[in-house]
Amino acid sequence: MLPPLEVRGQLLEWGKRPYLVGIINVTPDSFSDGGLFYSPEAALKRAEELIAEGADIIDIGGESSRPFAKPVPLEEELKRVIPAIKAIRKHFNIPISVDTYKAKVAQEALAEGADIINDISALRFDPQMVRVVARWQAPVILMHMKGTPQTMQVNPYYEDVLREVRDFFKERISFAEKNGIQREKIILDPGLGFGKRFEDNLRLIKHLDYFKKLDLPLMLGPSRKSFLGQIVVKEALERDPATMAVVTYATLKGVDLLRVHNVSMARDVILVMEALKEVQ
């Protein structure tokens, strides 16, 4: 059993149930909800909705990481993210994670009341990021990605996606620990859609328990991803039922956190799964 993680007075007891991470993109161009929650007021209203729906954590991102997205300048990302954090923190005590790979954004976000750093680069893109995370002793989500958002979907290839993602995690965990990040503060994310082929995404989901051997909490972000669109042939905003199929399977596989847009629907799935688990 993994030791629990306390974040802002909330005890995350790994293995008990999947915790729900509600997504707020304060961007004009995210693939699913770009522009909807761009202002601090809209972000606050969305946070209120997600909390009412059952979110355990709010994840705020100020730069789209969809395939071929253009990088956002540091000052622009700060202008998007920090006011949203301030607005939410003023009204709610819910744990906030910040989806960024920039150390300066992480530093400012943590100073304004964010709690967790969700780094799609797993501490690789900004050499100062590991120092910021270690200094604050903040929990950090290390995600696997091949390439960058600009290149990741240009003919990605794996001999064995499970082994290669696992080996990546081992190297990144070692790097984090050597640089002062406590092992119990690390969460892993295999990075669905980030430098993955259609079959790679499905294989990662099917064999999620393969990564449990690393003895760290596992987060999955399947929400409305394009590989689901290939299966159900629907646009991003119509992919929630397909997302819930992955939520159901990932819950059976023992995933620890699920990063989703539709928290209400995911919560219903998990409640039913919990009820079934109690039946003899």
C-alpha angles and dihedrals in degrees: 000000000000117000113257121253120226115212120176092335093311116117113217104203105196115220094024097093138320113279116224120235110197116211125229114177111194089191135107094222114040112140096242111026107007113165096009096102100023098128125065089242092054091045091051092049090049091049089052089052094047092049090050089050092054108268114165094192133020116220115202122194129183100182126056113235095189115133113290093006114156117244116257119229115249096246092049092051090050090051090054101041108036098056089049092052092047092050094049095042091052090062107024138044094203116131111264125206122194120217102216142120094199117100094210092054090047091049094050093042094052090047090054094051108279115139111193133042115218105195117186088195095054090233094310107108099057117038091205095057096083090053092052093049092046093047092053093037086224122167110255132203112216111202128194116234130162109218121337132302086266094054108019097099095045100110100314112195136188132181088202115359094193095052094042094050090046092051090049090053092049091053094046093047089052091048092050094048093047088054097053105271113134114237092231089060094060124099123183129219120185090209107236109212095012105116093332134129121227092262092045091059092050093047092051091052095045092051101037090132088065088076094049086080087075088068096227132113115272127217124194127197108193097143114143092328120172094245087064088051088057089058102042097026095227136129121258098266091052095054100085095103089051089048090053090057087060091044089055094048093044090051090054088050092055101251112175104209132023119200108207144157096216103055095166094058093044091049090054090052092050093046090054091046090051091050091051091049090058094055116098 
